[in-house]
Amino acid sequence: MAIRSRLAVTVTGAVALGLLLTACSSGSSSTGSSSSSSSALGACPKESTSTAAPEGGGTSSGAAIQISKTVKATDTSTSTVIDPTGPAIQCGQVDLTSHKDIVYSSPTTGGKKTDLKLDLQVPKDSGAKPLVVYITGGGFVTDDKTANLAQRTYVAEQGYAVASIEYRTIGNGATYKDGVADVKSAIRYLRAHADEYGIDGTKVAVWGQSAGGYLAAMAGTTNGDKQFDIGDNLDQSSEVQAVVDEFGAGDLSKIADDLDAATQKAYNAPGSFVNAYVFGPGSKKTVTSDAAANAAANPASYSNSRTAPFILLQGDNDHIISPGQSLILADALKAKGVDATRYVVKGANHGDMSFLGDPEAGIPWSTQKVMGTITGFLDERIGG
């Protein structure tokens, strides 16, 4: 059964794609800076809106995304359904120290070096804090680390050091292998500098949304797989103890299976953002015609006894990524003995869709019910 069909629009260009898939967006280093926040309970802070592509990412002249007119109903029989009603999250109860623009890695792609940066928020009270590495969305085209400040601040105030990272995208000529390597580089960097920033390096989670959810899943399933450990601080572990995957893809060949025919055609076409991030910009190959490449890009292919516990959250009204993606990955993880729980957020779309004339779409993701599910999982797995 198709539900809610009023979003029917094609957005073309890298900036629009990055904005659309930057989900739920509403300084010890020589290049970093530090600041502090003071306590005052109220609405969580919002990042300033920018239409410029961030430095760590890039642009792609052919990028386009088709917003599906319809969404098939998803199976919730093995999932927990969240009714995202009730109050929104609030911030301001805990003082935080913020470190901005810390360069954590400077990889080279296609002969060009990219300085990848992160922003870090750490509670000011005493004691080393468990680390949550946040990976923003952006359709594999942009990687704005300033996105989702409200939710990141909320998580930090629950007692976590929260690092929001840049990673290489299609705009850098990169593929998913580079993106996964960047996530792991950030983890190693933060472990190497744990004492400097007040981090407990023995307790690390990854949390991603949309494209970032995919990379978080890849980071969690590849615990111990050294093929993605490239770059600096190789004496440090990149393993994580928990994964929060919000509306990320898994089996890329089925990313649009619950969406309409036009969206399936757009996503499966050579050069789409999906195929470009697997095969590289300019390639004519597709994940639907290359089973081996699709399997290599699927987080489920790597899951084993070292894979971190997962929670996967997705709206049943997601017009961007098939709601069945989270079910496919959750089932695959559980089949390998991984602790995985899928949550379906009733009526929710793909994060903040305000620039498509739907300012209410992001509200469910910032409710206490949804964010409490995430922080409850973090408390259980890495808190305390």
N, C-alpha and C positions, 0 to 999 in steps of 0.2 A: 504494500500500500504506500502511495506517495504522500508525503506530508509537507506542508508549508511551501508553496511554490512561488512566492512573490519576489524572490531574489533571482532575477534572470538578466545577467549582464556579462559582457566580456570586458575584462580590464587588460589593456595592452601596455607593455613597457615595463622596464625593470623597477622603476620607482613604485608604480602602482601595484605591481606584483609583490614587492617587498612589503609595502604598507599593508596589503590585504592579508598576507600570511604572517606578518609579525603579530602573532596571536596575543590577544588579551592585553594590548598595549593601551590604554587610555592615555699614603703615597711615599712610600719608602723607596720606591723605584726612582731611578734618575729621571724618569719621564712622568712619574705619578704625582698626584696631589692628595692631600688629606683634609677632611673637615669633620665637624661634629654636629649632631642634631640634639635638640633638647626635647624633653617630654612635654606633650600636650595632647591629650586624647582627642581624636577627631578623625576625619577622613584621611585615608592613606594618600601620600603624595603622588602626583602624576608627572611623568616626564614631559618635557616640552616637545611639541610636534615639529618634525622636520621632514621635508620632502627630499632631502639630499641623501644619496647613498652613502653609508658609513665607510670609513677608510678601510676597514678590514675586509669589506666585501668588494662590490664592484657593480658593473652594469652589464646588461646583456640586451642587445638591440632587438632580438627576436622573441623575447620572453612574453608569454601570454598565458592567461588562465581563464578557463571557462567556468562560470558559476552555474552549477546545475539548477535547473528549474524544479527538479523533483528529487526526492530521497526515498529509497526503499526502507520499509520498516526493518529494524534490526532485531535479531534474536537476543532476548534478555534473560532466557531461562537459566543460564549459568552465571549471570552477572548480578551485581547489586545496583538497583536503580536509586538515584538520588533525586529527590524533588527539591530543586534549588530555590526554594522560597525562604523568606525570613531575612534577617538583617545582613547588611554588608559588613565586610571586615573593617576594623578601625585600627589606626596606628597612633603612635605618640606616647605609649606607655613606657618605652625603654629608650635610653640614650644610645645612639649608634655613632661609631666612627666610620667615615667613608673615605676610601682610598680610590682615586679615579685615574684611569689611563695608565695602568701598570702594564708595561710591555712584558708579556710572558714568553713570547716566542717570536722568531723572525725567520720563518721558513721561506724557501724559494720555490716558485712555481713557474714553469715556462721561462726560466731565466730572470724572473723578477722577484725581488725580495719584498715581503709584506710584514710589517710590524703588527703583530696581533696583540690587542690590549684587553684588559679586564677591569671592571669596577668591582670593588669589594666593600661590603657593609659588615661590620662586626660590633656586637653589643659591647658597651663600655664596662660592664661589670666584670669582676675578676674571674679568672679561669679560662682555660683554652676551650674554644667552641668547636663543636662538630661542623664540618664543612658541607655546604650545598652548592654545587656548581650548576648555575642556571644557563641554559642554552636557548636563545631566542629563536623564534620562527623567522621566516623570510623567503619561503619558497625556493630555498637553495640559491637565491640570487642576492639577498641582502642579509645582514647579520648585525642589526643595530643593538648593541649591548645596553643602550639606555632604555630600551623598551620594558614595559611591565614593571615599572618602578614601584607601583602600589603593592602588588603581590610580593615582590622581592623584599620590600621593607617589612611587610607583615611577617613573612617567614623569618627574617633576621631578628625581629623583636620577640620571636618565640624562643630565642636562644641559639641561633645558628649564625655562623659566618657564611654569607651568601655572596658568591662571586658570579657576575654576569660576564660572559666571555664573547669575544669575536672569534670567528673561524673562517676558513677559506670557503669561497662559494664559486658558482659558475663564473661570476665576474672576474675571478682571479685565474680562470682556466682550470679550476680544481674539480675533483670528483669527490664522491663520498669517502673514499679512502683518505684523502687529505683532511676532510672534516673530522673524521673519527680520530685521526692522528693529532689534530689540533686540540680536541677535547682532552685527550690523554696527556698532551703536553701541558695543558693548563693544570691538570690534576697533579702532575709531577712537580711543576713549578711551585704550586701552593704547598705541597708537602715539603719541598726543599726549603721554603721560607715560612714554615708553620710557626716557629718561635717568634719570628719577626712580626707576624700579624695576629698572633694569639689564636691559632688554629690547632685543633686536635686532629693531626694527620692520620690517626688510626680510624677515624669515623668520617667517611666521605660518601655523599649521595650525589647523583646527577638528576636534574629536573629540567625537562625540555618541553616545549610546546610546538606543535606542527612540525616543521623541518627540524627544529631542535628536539622534539620528542623522538623523532627517528634517530638522530645522532645519540641521544641519551640511551635509547634501546641498544644501539650498536655498541656503545661504550660498556653497558652492563653485561651484555652477552659475551663480549670478548675479553672478559677478565682472564689474565694469564696468557693471552694470545699476543706474542711479541711482534707480530707482523705490523701492528699499528703503533708500536712504540718507536717513534722516530724523533730525533732532535736532541734537546738538552735534558739534563737532569735524569739521565737513564739509570742512575743509581737509586732512583725513587720508584716506588710502585705506582701504577696507574689504575689499580683495581679499585672498585667501588663496592660499597656495602648495601646500597639501595638505589632503586631507579623509580622515578616518577615520570611517566610518559603521558602527556596530555595531547590528545588528538594527533598523534604522529602516525606516519605510515610504517608498514612492515614489509608485506609482500607487494613490491612496487608494481608487479604485473596485474594486480587486482585493485589498485588504488582508487579506481573509479567505478568498480563493479556495481555499487549501489546508486550510482548517479545516472543522469540521462545520457542518451546516445551521443549527443553533441559533446558532452564533457568527456566521455570515454574516448571519442575520436581525438579530441584535442590533447588529452594526457598521453595517449598511446602513440602519437605521431612522432616521427624522428625529429630530434631537436627540441622536444618539449622540455620543460624544466626537470621532469622526472628522468627522461633519457639522457639529457645533457649532464646531469650529476652522476650518472652511472658510467657513461662512456666518454664523457668529455665534450665540451662545446664543439660544434661542427660535425660531430659523428652522425651517421645516418642509421645507426643500429638502434634497436628497441628492446626493452626488457620482455615484451610479449613474444618476440621471435628468438631470443637468446636465453634459454632456460638456465644455462650455467652462470651467465652473468647476473641474472636475476637472483639466483640462489646465493651467489657470493655477496650480493648487496642486501640480503635478507637477514635481519638480526636473529631470527629463529635458527638459521643454519649453524650458528656458533654456540648455541646454548648447551650447557653441560653442568656438571656438578659444582663448578666454580661461579656459575652465573648468579648475580645478585638477585634478591627478591624484588619483585615488580609490583607497582600498581599502575593500571592503565585507565585513563578517564577520557570519555568521548561523549559528545552530545548525540542524541538520536536524530537531530535535525541538522547534521553537518552537511553543508552544501559544497564543501571543498574537498574533503577526504572521506571516502566511504566509511560510515560507522562500523561496518563489518571488519575494517582493518584491525581495530583493537581486539575484536573477538578472535580473528585468525591468529594473531600473535599470542594472545593469552592462552588459547588452546594449545598452540605449538609449544609454548614454554611449559605448561603443565604436563604435557606429554613427555617432556624430558625431566620431569621431577622438580621443576623450578617453582618456587612459591610465587604465584601470580594471581592477582585479583583484578577483575575488570569492573569498573564503575560506569554506568550509563547515566548521563545527566539529562533528565527529562526536559525535552523541548529546546535544548541548547544547540546553538549553531557553532561555527568554527571560531570562537573567540570574539574579539571586538570587530564588528562590521560597520562601525559608525560612518565611515567615509563612503559607504554604499547606501546611506540613508536609513540605517538601522541602528540607532544609538543604543538601543536596549539589548542588543545581541550579546554584549560582553558582560552584562549584569550577573547572569547566573554563575559565571566563573569566579566572581569575587565575593560570593556569599560566604557566610561563616560555615554553612554546611559543606560546600565544596572545598574551600580552603582548609577547613577543619579536618576533612578526610586526608588531605595531603600532609598537614602538620602532625596529625595523629600517627600516620604511617612513619614519618620521619622520627617522631619521638620513640616509637617502638623499635625502629631498626638502628638508629644512630644517636638518639638523644640520651641525655643523662650522663 
